[in-house]
Amino acid sequence: MPDQLLFAAEVMLNGLMAGVMYSLVALGFVLIFKASGIFNYAQGVMALFAAMTLVGIQNGQVPFAHLINATFGTSIHHFGWEVPALLAILLTVLVMAAFAWAVNRWVFSKLVNQEPIILFMATIGLAFFLEGVADLMWGSEIKTLDVGLPQGINDWIDGVTFEATGYGFFIDNLDIVATVIAALLVLGLVLFSQYTKQGRALRAVADDHQAALSVGISLNFIWVLVWSIAGFVALVAGIMWGTKSGVQFSLSLIALKALPVLMLGGFTSIPGAIVGGLIIGVGEKLFEFLIGAPYLGGATENWFAYVLALIVLVFRPQGLFGERIIERV
């Protein structure tokens, strides 16, 4: 088998893994948009905040230490203990649930029946506010996140592919773990929405808010629930991206890479978020390998996803898996 073909196969596999990472962020957007019609610009910052909170809890860091020290002239930074990874994750989940309650209580409950653009602008303000709070709570320095996930080349895949083809594929263990976790997450969300009372209520709210209210479903509860789930998804995405590239404020920009995934898969489809991420991941890697590097000077991964999403929107505005919009005229 030609070396170029083998290299292309390796690039495609790595593209699939990268696509899963994009999909983890896109899932949070889909969940909130599907249940409340709000495009949550703050989803990327939620992933950053969750990852920073996890690191802070793990390391026993004192929240708002810089602010406390500047105000009272003290010099405290850590409690003097470290928290096991699993317990730190559980505590971070509670923090994200409290954040979901606070957002619904003090922001979106005040904006009921407002225009979508107003709700969108509220999420932009929420993003900047949350980024500032994260900075005050945990500091702005780059942090290392380690929850025990394997990293580095998968020796088994490298050995098997080398024996079969004479060319060993470089596949990162962390990408494999992310793929498995994303699959389990999607399966769990599907089972939750199909077979639990709260999941059916969430689908009812997504279909028609007024009809859901008429049968006794609490919109406040559903919105807190869906923001909590989105917070959990943001935590998972934050763990994966934070482990891969460190916890830093550029982590919040992964939301921008999720936008073409949403455009491609559809804003209301959970499977669409996954498939869209895989298409974007594979497409940008193969385009860079086949066309970008040889003919365009490289760096096509920065814009390929947006061009592909734009082409899809021209022919199918609701995305590949989105619900077709039908309006009476």
C-alpha positions as CSV (number, residue, x, y, z in Angstrom):
1,M,0.0,0.0,0.0
2,P,1.5,3.4,-1.0
3,D,2.9,5.5,1.9
4,Q,0.7,8.5,0.9
5,L,-2.5,6.4,1.2
6,L,-1.4,5.1,4.6
7,F,-0.6,8.6,5.8
8,A,-4.0,9.8,4.5
9,A,-5.7,7.0,6.5
10,E,-3.8,8.1,9.6
11,V,-4.8,11.8,9.0
12,M,-8.5,10.7,8.6
13,L,-8.4,8.8,11.9
14,N,-6.9,11.7,13.7
15,G,-9.6,13.9,12.1
16,L,-12.3,11.7,13.5
17,M,-10.8,12.0,17.0
18,A,-10.6,15.8,16.6
19,G,-14.2,15.9,15.4
20,V,-15.3,14.2,18.6
21,M,-13.6,16.9,20.7
22,Y,-15.5,19.6,18.7
23,S,-18.8,17.6,19.2
24,L,-18.4,17.6,22.9
25,V,-18.6,21.4,22.9
26,A,-21.4,21.5,20.3
27,L,-23.6,19.2,22.4
28,G,-23.9,21.9,25.1
29,F,-25.2,24.4,22.5
30,V,-27.7,21.9,21.2
31,L,-29.1,21.0,24.6
32,I,-29.8,24.6,25.6
33,F,-31.1,25.8,22.2
34,K,-33.4,22.8,21.9
35,A,-35.0,23.3,25.2
36,S,-35.2,27.1,25.5
37,G,-34.4,28.5,22.0
38,I,-31.4,30.3,23.5
39,F,-28.1,30.3,21.6
40,N,-25.7,30.1,24.5
41,Y,-22.6,32.0,23.4
42,A,-21.2,31.3,26.9
43,Q,-20.8,27.6,26.3
44,G,-17.1,27.8,25.6
45,V,-16.5,29.9,28.7
46,M,-18.5,27.4,30.7
47,A,-16.0,24.7,29.6
48,L,-13.2,27.0,30.7
49,F,-14.8,27.8,34.0
50,A,-15.5,24.2,34.7
51,A,-11.9,23.1,33.9
52,M,-10.5,25.9,36.1
53,T,-12.8,25.1,39.0
54,L,-11.8,21.4,38.7
55,V,-8.1,22.3,38.8
56,G,-8.7,24.7,41.7
57,I,-10.6,22.1,43.8
58,Q,-8.1,19.4,43.0
59,N,-5.1,21.5,44.1
60,G,-6.9,22.8,47.2
61,Q,-6.7,26.4,45.9
62,V,-8.5,29.1,47.9
63,P,-11.1,30.7,45.7
64,F,-10.7,34.5,45.2
65,A,-7.3,34.3,46.9
66,H,-5.8,37.2,44.9
67,L,-8.8,39.4,45.8
68,I,-8.7,38.4,49.5
69,N,-5.0,39.0,49.8
70,A,-5.3,42.4,48.1
71,T,-8.2,43.5,50.3
72,F,-6.9,42.2,53.7
73,G,-3.2,42.2,53.1
74,T,-3.0,38.4,53.7
75,S,-0.9,35.8,51.8
76,I,-3.1,32.8,51.5
77,H,-3.3,30.7,48.4
78,H,-4.0,27.0,49.3
79,F,-5.8,25.1,52.0
80,G,-2.9,22.7,52.3
81,W,-4.7,19.6,50.9
82,E,-5.3,18.0,47.6
83,V,-8.6,16.5,46.5
84,P,-8.8,13.1,44.6
85,A,-9.8,13.5,41.0
86,L,-13.1,11.7,41.2
87,L,-14.3,13.7,44.2
88,A,-13.1,17.0,42.6
89,I,-15.1,16.1,39.5
90,L,-18.2,15.5,41.6
91,L,-17.7,18.8,43.5
92,T,-17.3,20.6,40.1
93,V,-20.6,19.1,38.9
94,L,-22.3,20.6,42.0
95,V,-20.7,24.0,41.2
96,M,-22.0,23.8,37.6
97,A,-25.5,22.9,38.9
98,A,-25.4,25.9,41.3
99,F,-24.3,28.0,38.3
100,A,-27.3,26.7,36.3
101,W,-29.7,27.6,39.1
102,A,-28.2,31.1,39.4
103,V,-28.3,31.8,35.7
104,N,-32.0,30.8,35.5
105,R,-32.9,32.7,38.8
106,W,-31.1,36.0,38.1
107,V,-30.8,36.2,34.4
108,F,-33.2,34.3,32.2
109,S,-36.2,34.3,34.5
110,K,-36.2,38.1,34.1
111,L,-36.1,37.8,30.3
112,V,-39.1,35.5,29.7
113,N,-40.9,36.2,26.3
114,Q,-38.1,38.5,25.2
115,E,-36.8,38.5,21.6
116,P,-34.2,35.9,20.7
117,I,-31.6,38.6,20.0
118,I,-32.0,39.9,23.6
119,L,-31.5,36.4,25.0
120,F,-28.4,36.0,22.8
121,M,-26.9,39.3,23.9
122,A,-27.6,38.1,27.5
123,T,-25.4,35.0,26.9
124,I,-22.6,37.3,25.5
125,G,-22.7,39.3,28.7
126,L,-22.8,36.1,30.7
127,A,-19.7,34.8,28.9
128,F,-17.6,37.9,29.7
129,F,-18.9,37.9,33.3
130,L,-18.1,34.3,33.8
131,E,-14.6,34.7,32.3
132,G,-14.0,37.6,34.7
133,V,-15.2,35.5,37.7
134,A,-13.0,32.6,36.7
135,D,-10.0,34.9,36.6
136,L,-10.8,36.3,40.1
137,M,-11.5,32.9,41.6
138,W,-8.6,30.9,40.2
139,G,-6.1,33.2,38.6
140,S,-5.2,33.7,35.0
141,E,-2.1,31.6,34.8
142,I,-2.0,28.4,32.7
143,K,-2.9,25.4,34.7
144,T,-2.1,21.7,34.2
145,L,-5.1,19.4,34.4
146,D,-4.5,15.8,35.4
147,V,-7.4,13.5,36.3
148,G,-5.6,10.3,35.4
149,L,-6.5,10.1,31.7
150,P,-4.0,8.3,29.5
151,Q,-2.0,10.3,27.0
152,G,0.6,9.7,24.3
153,I,0.7,7.3,21.4
154,N,-1.4,4.1,21.6
155,D,1.2,1.4,21.4
156,W,-1.3,-1.3,20.4
157,I,-2.6,0.5,17.4
158,D,0.9,1.5,16.4
159,G,2.1,-2.1,16.6
160,V,-0.9,-3.6,14.8
161,T,-0.8,-1.1,12.0
162,F,2.9,-1.4,11.6
163,E,2.7,-5.2,11.4
164,A,-0.1,-5.1,8.9
165,T,1.1,-2.3,6.6
166,G,4.7,-1.4,7.6
167,Y,3.5,2.0,8.8
168,G,2.6,2.6,12.4
169,F,-0.4,4.9,13.0
170,F,0.0,7.6,15.7
171,I,-3.3,7.8,17.6
172,D,-3.3,9.6,20.9
173,N,-4.8,7.6,23.9
174,L,-6.6,10.8,25.1
175,D,-8.4,11.1,21.7
176,I,-9.5,7.4,22.1
177,V,-10.8,8.1,25.6
178,A,-12.6,11.2,24.4
179,T,-14.3,9.2,21.6
180,V,-15.5,6.6,24.1
181,I,-16.8,9.2,26.5
182,A,-18.6,11.2,23.8
183,A,-20.3,8.0,22.6
184,L,-21.4,7.1,26.2
185,L,-22.5,10.7,26.7
186,V,-24.7,10.8,23.6
187,L,-26.1,7.3,24.5
188,G,-26.9,8.6,28.0
189,L,-28.6,11.7,26.7
190,V,-30.7,9.8,24.3
191,L,-31.8,7.3,26.9
192,F,-32.5,10.1,29.3
193,S,-34.7,12.0,26.9
194,Q,-36.6,8.9,25.7
195,Y,-37.1,6.9,28.9
196,T,-37.2,9.3,31.9
197,K,-40.0,11.6,33.0
198,Q,-37.7,14.6,33.1
199,G,-36.4,13.7,29.6
200,R,-39.9,13.5,28.2
201,A,-40.7,16.8,29.9
202,L,-37.6,18.4,28.3
203,R,-38.8,17.2,24.9
204,A,-42.2,18.6,25.5
205,V,-40.8,22.0,26.4
206,A,-38.6,21.9,23.3
207,D,-41.7,21.3,21.1
208,D,-44.0,23.8,22.6
209,H,-43.5,25.9,25.8
210,Q,-47.2,26.9,26.2
211,A,-48.4,23.3,25.7
212,A,-45.9,22.1,28.2
213,L,-47.1,24.7,30.7
214,S,-50.7,23.6,30.2
215,V,-50.0,20.0,31.3
216,G,-48.2,21.2,34.5
217,I,-44.5,21.1,33.4
218,S,-42.4,23.6,35.2
219,L,-40.4,25.6,32.7
220,N,-38.1,26.9,35.5
221,F,-37.2,23.3,36.6
222,I,-36.6,22.2,33.0
223,W,-34.4,25.2,32.2
224,V,-32.3,24.6,35.4
225,L,-32.1,21.0,34.4
226,V,-31.0,21.6,30.9
227,W,-28.4,24.3,31.9
228,S,-27.1,21.8,34.5
229,I,-26.7,19.1,31.9
230,A,-25.0,21.6,29.6
231,G,-22.7,22.5,32.4
232,F,-21.9,18.8,32.9
233,V,-21.2,18.5,29.1
234,A,-19.0,21.7,29.4
235,L,-17.1,20.0,32.2
236,V,-16.4,16.9,30.1
237,A,-15.3,19.1,27.2
238,G,-13.2,21.2,29.6
239,I,-11.5,18.1,31.0
240,M,-10.6,16.7,27.5
241,W,-9.4,20.0,26.1
242,G,-7.7,21.1,29.3
243,T,-5.9,17.8,29.6
244,K,-4.8,18.1,25.9
245,S,-3.6,21.7,25.8
246,G,-3.7,23.0,29.4
247,V,-6.3,25.1,31.1
248,Q,-5.9,28.6,29.8
249,F,-8.2,31.4,28.7
250,S,-7.8,30.5,25.0
251,L,-9.9,27.4,26.0
252,S,-13.0,29.5,25.8
253,L,-12.4,30.0,22.1
254,I,-13.2,26.4,21.3
255,A,-16.9,27.6,21.1
256,L,-16.0,29.3,17.9
257,K,-14.9,25.9,16.4
258,A,-18.2,24.4,17.5
259,L,-20.2,27.0,15.5
260,P,-19.6,25.3,12.0
261,V,-20.3,22.0,13.7
262,L,-23.7,23.3,14.7
263,M,-24.4,24.9,11.3
264,L,-23.6,21.6,9.6
265,G,-25.4,19.2,12.0
266,G,-28.3,21.4,12.9
267,F,-29.0,23.4,16.1
268,T,-31.7,21.0,17.4
269,S,-30.1,17.6,16.8
270,I,-27.9,15.7,19.3
271,P,-26.8,13.1,16.7
272,G,-26.2,16.1,14.3
273,A,-23.7,17.6,16.7
274,I,-21.7,14.4,16.7
275,V,-21.9,13.7,12.9
276,G,-21.2,17.4,12.2
277,G,-18.2,17.3,14.4
278,L,-16.9,14.2,12.7
279,I,-17.4,15.7,9.3
280,I,-15.6,18.9,10.2
281,G,-12.8,17.0,11.9
282,V,-12.1,14.7,9.0
283,G,-12.7,17.3,6.4
284,E,-10.3,19.9,7.7
285,K,-7.5,17.3,8.3
286,L,-7.9,15.8,4.8
287,F,-8.2,19.1,3.1
288,E,-5.1,20.4,4.8
289,F,-3.2,17.2,3.8
290,L,-4.4,16.9,0.2
291,I,-4.8,20.6,-0.8
292,G,-3.9,23.0,1.9
293,A,-0.3,22.1,2.6
294,P,0.7,21.2,-1.0
295,Y,-1.0,24.0,-2.9
296,L,-2.2,26.8,-0.5
297,G,0.6,27.1,1.9
298,G,-1.1,25.4,4.8
299,A,-3.1,26.8,7.7
300,T,-6.4,25.9,6.0
301,E,-7.7,24.3,9.2
302,N,-8.4,27.8,10.5
303,W,-11.1,28.5,7.9
304,F,-12.1,25.3,6.2
305,A,-14.9,24.4,8.7
306,Y,-16.6,27.8,8.2
307,V,-16.5,27.6,4.4
308,L,-17.9,24.0,4.5
309,A,-20.7,25.2,6.9
310,L,-21.5,28.1,4.6
311,I,-21.8,25.8,1.6
312,V,-24.2,23.5,3.5
313,L,-26.3,26.5,4.7
314,V,-26.8,27.7,1.2
315,F,-28.5,24.4,0.2
316,R,-29.9,23.4,3.6
317,P,-30.3,26.3,6.1
318,Q,-31.4,24.1,8.9
319,G,-28.3,21.8,8.7
320,L,-28.1,18.2,7.8
321,F,-30.1,16.9,10.8
322,G,-32.0,20.1,11.8
323,E,-35.8,20.3,11.8
324,R,-37.1,21.9,8.6
325,I,-38.7,25.2,9.3
326,I,-42.2,25.6,7.8
327,E,-44.0,28.9,8.3
328,R,-47.5,30.0,7.1
329,V,-47.5,33.0,4.8
